[in-house]
């Protein structure tokens, strides 16, 4: 009597490497997923936790600043004590600094993959570009502090006027979230120097940092138009 033996389903770990394809996300570095002909393996694939978490964080921050924007518009619309003032000029310098930090971070991100595969003779460590991004981020925060000092020199403090209150709240909230990005950059640099950095960690940090840049440009335009 013949016996039929069913082949057990294979998981991703047992797949033949020849049947894997590159997803194309920045080069062949830990981005292999199974071909679509193995449905079990395809269904088992899921985005890395760091990638999912960063989008959750971005969504939460976006909703927070959307609520603050709504509060500013409502408060200004019904205010008779609203005082307009000129934004400190250092804010425009800060904007250029923060945009430049995104450029240096993107340069670092593109060079890390080749470095992690094994540095070649004469190849520079991309950590220098990450350190440049970190320094520019700190310079931005220093510029924000100078902006607050300029306003206080004009007699504009947190409780002076509703307009100055919103300025301090918006810029301080953005600065606090930027500190989180700086902490992420330091973690990336530490892991890169120990050669334990994962691409998903770097990509998540880069997405957060670029989001901070976009958010700041939005805030600057909002403050310029409403204050």
N, C-alpha and C positions, 0 to 999 in steps of 0.2 A: 504493500500500500504506500503510495507516494505521499510524502509530507512536504507541504509548502512552507518555506521559511520566509517570513517578511523581514525586509531590511529595516532596522530601526532608523527613525528619523535622525538626520545629522544636524548638529548645531554649528554655530559659527566657528567654534574652536577646531572642529574636525574637517572644515572645508579645505579643499585643495587650494593652495595659494594661486594656482594658475586660473582659478575660476573667480578670482576677486578682481574688482575694478576700482580705479581711483575715482573719487568723487570730484576731484578737481578743485578742492578748496585750498588753494594756495600751494599746491605741490604735493608730492607723494610722501607725506610724513604723517603716519598713523591715521590716514583717512580712507582706509580700505573697507569697502562694504561688499556684500555678496551680490552676484548677478541676480537679475530678477527671476531666473528660472528656478530658484530655490525659495519658495514662498515662506517656508518656516523660518529660514534664516533672515529673510528680508523683514518679516514681521517682528523678529527678535531684536532688530536693530533699532536703537532709539538715540535721540540727541544726547550728548554728554550733559550731566547734571549742571555743570558750570554754565553751559550755553543756555539752558532753560532758566536757571536762576537769574542770570543777568537781565533777561528780558522781563522777568517778574519785577526786578528792582527798578528797571527803567520805567515800566508801566506805573509803579507806585509813586516814583518821583514825579512823573508827568502829571499824575492826578493831583499831587500835592501842590505843584506850582499852578495848575489850572484853577484850583480852588483859591489860591492866593490872588491870581489874576482877576478872578471874578469878584473877590472882595475889594480889590483896588478900584475896579470899574464902578461898582455899586457905591462905594464910599465917596469917590470923586464926583459921581453924578449928583449926589444930594448934599454936597458940602458947600458951606458958605465961608469956611475958614481954610480952604485949600490954598496953600502957598506954593507958587511955582518957583523953581530955582534952577540954575544952570548946573548940569552934571559936571563933576570934576574931570578935567581933561585927561587925567591919568587913566581913566577907564578905557579910553580909546587905545592907549598904548597897551593896556592889559589885554584888550581883545586881540591885537596883533601877536602878543606873546603867547596867548593860549592857542591861537590858530597855528602858530609856528610849532608849538609842542605836539600838535596832531601830526604835523609833517615829519618831525623827528621820530615819533612813535611808529608811524607807518614805515619809515625806512628801516627801523629796527625789526619790525614784524616780518618784513620781506627777507631780511638777512639771517634771521634766527634759524629758519629751516635748514639752510645750507650748513650753518655752524653746528647744529645739533647732529647732523649726519657725520660730522667729523671735520674739524678745522684743517684747512690745507695750509701749506707753507705760505707765510705772508698774509694770510687772511685775518682781518681785524675782528676782534670780539665785538659783536653787536651791542654788548652791554654799554658801550660808550654812548650810543644813541638813546638807550633807555635812561642813562644817567642825565643826558641832555634834556630829555623830556621831564624828568624829575626836577631838575634845576629850574626849568621854565615854569613848571607848576608852582614851585615855591616863590619864584619871582612874581607870578601873578597874585598870589596871596599877599605878598608884601605890598604890591601895588594897591590892592583893595584896602589894606590898612592905611596907606597914605591917602586914599580917597576919603576914608572916614575922618582922618585928621584934618583934611581940607574943609570938610563940611563942619566939623566941630569948631574950627577957627572962624567960621562964618556965623556961629551961634546956632547951628542946626544940629540938634541931638535927636535921640530916639523919640523922646516925648515932646519935642518942640512943636511939631505940626504933623497932621496926618500924612502929608506927602513925604516928609523926612522919615517918618516911622516906616512907611512902606519901602523906602530906599534901603534902610538898614536891615529890615527883615528879609527882603529879596536877596541882597548881596551876602548877608550872613548865612542864609540858608544854602545858597549856592556854594559858598566857601566851605561850609561843613561837609557838603556832599563831595566837593573836590578833594577834601582831605581823605575821604574813602578811596578815591582814585589814586592818590599818592601812596596810600598804604598798599594798594594792589600793585602799583609799579615796583615798590620796594620788595614785595614778595616775589614778583617776576624776576627781578635782578638777582635776588638771592638764589632762586632755583636755577637760573641760567648759569650762574657761576659754579654751581654744584653739578651742572649738567643733568638735572632732574626735571627740567621744565617741560611741561606738556603743551602742545600747540593749543589745545582747548583753553588752557589757563591764560595764555597770552592773548588769544582772540577775544575772550570774554573781557579781559582788562582793557583791551584796545577799544572794544565797542562801548564800554562804559565811559572811557575817556573822551571819545569822539562825541558821545551824547552830551557830556558836560560842556564841550565846546559849542555845540548847537544850542543847548539850553542858555548859555551865557549870551550868545548873539541875540536870541529871542528876548531875553531879559533887558539887554541894553536898549534894544529898539522900543520895548514896552516902556521903560523908564524915560527914555528920551521923548516919547510921544505924550505920556501922561503926566510927567512931573514938570 
